[in-house]
């Protein structure tokens, strides 16, 4: 799937209009979260992670409807740190099928972070993993990304095709846990499909960095935005479903 330069720029402009201006998902607030996460995991700062954990728990409502008690900040921080380099430095632009078992292992290791009746919470898992590595893990919330972005057939069908492919190469339980929410294999498929989109469209992350800096109000930015592939593809998709998919072609073949 290939996106024209005009479409990429239009998508980010629409993201600002809908999410920064109307829904108040502030760009500067996201920068603050990314910077705190960087301090937490690059420098081992539990205080910064605890701030982020409380933001995700309160403002982001990441543990809403948890049954029973979700992981504590300390347990979550220790677990993420113990994962070490496993997927910590990977980027979507470099991901291939050979990396999928490692990613699957990481996803499964967080399956109990937020207990739910129907299975692991992809919302909670993806949000914590995103801030652990915003180069690889896309945030997939239920209402907007799963039930709105991927309700569009031109995005959902290639993702589901990728899911069917991954089911043939991933060991373990890959059956869909619920028709109501995104399951772990579908989330893995979103990562793998997103990687293909980024690899076909390297300009996405470049324009993402320009977009974020242009609205940062001259605030110093101490994080490598050009490498934040997962954040770039999430914000592009949020914007692009708000505009007609002009400038989008079907496939980018190797």
C-alpha positions in Angstrom: 0.0 0.0 0.0 1.5 3.3 -1.1 0.6 6.8 0.1 1.4 9.9 -1.9 3.2 12.8 -0.2 0.1 14.9 -0.4 -2.0 12.2 1.2 0.5 11.8 4.1 0.6 15.5 4.7 -3.2 15.8 4.5 -3.6 12.9 7.0 -1.4 14.6 9.6 -3.2 17.9 9.1 -6.5 16.1 9.7 -5.0 14.3 12.8 -4.2 17.7 14.2 -7.7 19.0 13.5 -9.6 16.0 14.9 -7.3 14.8 17.7 -5.2 17.7 18.9 -7.8 20.5 18.4 -11.2 18.8 18.9 -10.6 15.7 21.0 -7.7 17.4 23.0 -5.3 14.5 22.5 -2.6 17.1 22.8 0.7 16.9 20.8 2.7 18.5 23.6 1.1 16.1 26.1 2.2 13.1 24.0 5.7 14.6 23.8 5.8 14.8 27.6 4.7 11.1 27.9 7.4 10.0 25.4 10.1 12.0 27.2 9.1 10.5 30.5 9.1 7.0 29.0 12.5 7.6 27.5 13.9 8.7 30.9 12.2 5.7 32.6 13.6 3.0 30.2 16.8 4.5 29.0 17.9 5.7 32.4 16.1 3.3 34.7 14.0 6.0 36.3 11.1 4.4 38.2 9.8 7.9 39.3 9.3 8.8 35.6 7.6 5.5 34.9 5.4 5.9 37.9 4.3 9.3 36.6 3.5 7.6 33.2 1.8 4.7 34.8 -0.5 7.1 36.8 -1.2 9.0 33.6 -2.2 5.8 31.7 -4.3 4.6 34.6 -6.1 7.9 35.1 -6.1 10.1 32.0 -5.9 7.2 29.5 -8.1 4.9 31.7 -5.9 1.9 30.7 -7.2 -0.3 33.6 -10.9 0.4 33.3 -13.0 -2.7 33.9 -10.0 -4.7 35.0 -11.0 -8.0 36.7 -9.4 -8.6 39.2 -6.6 -6.3 40.2 -4.2 -5.2 37.4 -0.4 -5.1 37.7 1.1 -2.4 40.0 3.5 0.2 38.7 6.5 -1.6 40.2 5.5 -4.9 38.8 4.9 -3.4 35.3 8.2 -1.5 35.3 10.2 -4.5 36.5 8.7 -6.7 33.9 9.3 -4.3 31.0 12.9 -3.8 32.2 13.5 -7.5 32.5 12.5 -7.9 28.8 15.9 -6.4 28.1 16.7 -5.9 24.4 14.0 -8.3 23.3 12.1 -6.0 20.8 13.3 -2.9 22.8 15.3 -1.4 19.9 13.4 -2.8 17.0 11.6 -0.5 14.5 8.7 -1.2 12.2 10.9 -0.2 9.2 13.2 -3.2 10.0 10.6 -5.9 11.0 10.3 -9.1 9.0 8.4 -12.4 9.5 11.4 -13.7 11.4 10.8 -11.2 14.1 7.2 -12.2 14.7 7.9 -15.0 17.2 9.9 -12.6 19.4 7.2 -10.0 19.3 4.6 -12.7 20.0 6.6 -13.7 23.1 6.7 -10.2 24.4 2.9 -9.8 23.9 2.1 -13.0 25.7 4.4 -12.0 28.6 2.0 -9.1 29.3 -1.2 -11.1 28.9 -2.1 -10.7 32.6 -1.3 -7.0 33.1 -5.0 -6.3 32.9 -7.2 -9.3 33.6 -10.5 -9.4 31.6 -13.1 -12.1 31.3 -12.6 -12.6 27.6 -8.8 -12.6 27.4 -5.8 -10.3 27.4 -6.4 -6.5 27.1 -4.7 -5.4 23.9 -5.5 -1.8 24.9 -3.5 -2.0 28.1 -0.7 -4.1 26.5 -0.3 -1.9 23.5 -0.2 1.3 25.5 2.5 0.1 27.9 4.5 -1.5 25.1 4.2 1.7 23.0 5.9 3.8 25.6 8.5 1.0 26.2 9.3 1.2 22.4 7.4 3.7 20.3 9.4 2.6 17.3 7.7 -0.7 17.1 4.4 -1.0 19.2 1.4 0.8 17.8 -1.3 1.9 20.3 -4.5 0.1 19.5 -7.4 1.4 21.6 -10.8 -0.2 21.3 -13.1 2.6 20.3 -10.9 4.6 17.8 -8.2 2.4 16.3 -9.9 -1.0 16.4 -13.6 -0.1 15.9 -13.1 3.0 13.8 -9.8 2.9 11.9 -9.9 -0.9 11.2 -13.7 -0.8 10.5 -12.7 0.6 7.1 -12.5 -2.4 4.7 -9.6 -1.1 2.7 -7.5 -1.2 5.9 -9.1 -4.1 7.7 -8.9 -6.6 4.8 -5.1 -6.4 4.3 -4.6 -6.6 8.1 -6.8 -9.7 8.3 -4.9 -11.2 5.4 -1.7 -10.6 7.4 -3.3 -12.2 10.4 -4.1 -15.4 8.4 -0.5 -15.5 7.3 0.8 -15.1 10.9 -1.4 -17.9 12.1 0.7 -20.3 10.0 4.1 -19.2 11.5 3.2 -18.5 15.2 3.2 -21.3 17.7 0.6 -21.3 20.4 -3.0 -20.4 20.8 -3.8 -18.1 17.8 -7.6 -18.4 17.9 -9.5 -15.2 18.2 -10.6 -14.8 21.8 -13.5 -12.4 21.2 -15.5 -10.9 18.4 -15.9 -7.7 20.4 -12.3 -6.7 21.0 -8.9 -7.0 19.3 -7.1 -10.1 20.3 -3.3 -10.6 20.5 -2.9 -12.2 17.0 -4.9 -9.4 15.4 -2.6 -6.9 17.2 0.4 -8.7 16.0 -1.0 -8.6 12.5 -1.5 -4.8 12.9 2.2 -4.5 13.7 3.3 -6.7 10.8 1.0 -4.9 8.3 2.1 -1.5 9.7 5.7 -2.5 9.1 5.0 -3.2 5.5 3.3 0.2 5.1 6.2 2.0 6.7 8.7 0.1 4.6 6.8 1.0 1.5 6.4 4.6 2.6 9.5 5.9 4.5 8.2 9.4 4.1 5.5 8.7 6.7 7.9 9.0 9.7 9.8 11.9 8.1 6.5 13.9 7.8 5.4 12.8 11.2 8.6 14.4 12.8 8.0 17.6 10.8 4.4 17.6 11.8 5.1 17.2 15.5 7.8 19.8 15.6 5.7 22.3 13.7 3.1 22.3 16.5 5.5 22.1 19.4 5.5 25.8 19.9 9.3 26.0 19.9 9.4 23.6 22.8 12.7 21.7 22.9 12.2 18.1 21.8 14.7 15.7 23.2 13.4 12.5 21.6 14.3 11.0 18.2 10.9 11.5 16.5 12.3 10.4 13.1 12.6 6.8 14.5 9.1 6.7 16.1 7.6 4.5 13.4 4.7 3.2 15.6 3.6 6.6 16.6 3.8 7.8 13.0 1.7 5.1 11.5 -0.9 5.4 14.3 -1.4 9.1 13.8 -1.4 8.7 10.0 -4.2 6.1 10.2 -6.2 8.3 12.6 -6.0 11.1 10.1 -6.3 9.3 6.9 -9.7 7.7 7.7 -11.1 11.2 8.1 -10.3 12.0 4.4 -11.1 10.1 1.2 -8.3 7.6 0.4 -7.2 9.5 -2.7 -3.5 8.8 -3.5 -3.6 5.3 -2.1 -2.7 2.4 -4.3 -3.2 -1.2 -3.4 0.1 -2.9 -3.0 3.8 -2.3 -2.7 5.5 -5.5 -3.9 9.1 -6.3 -3.2 
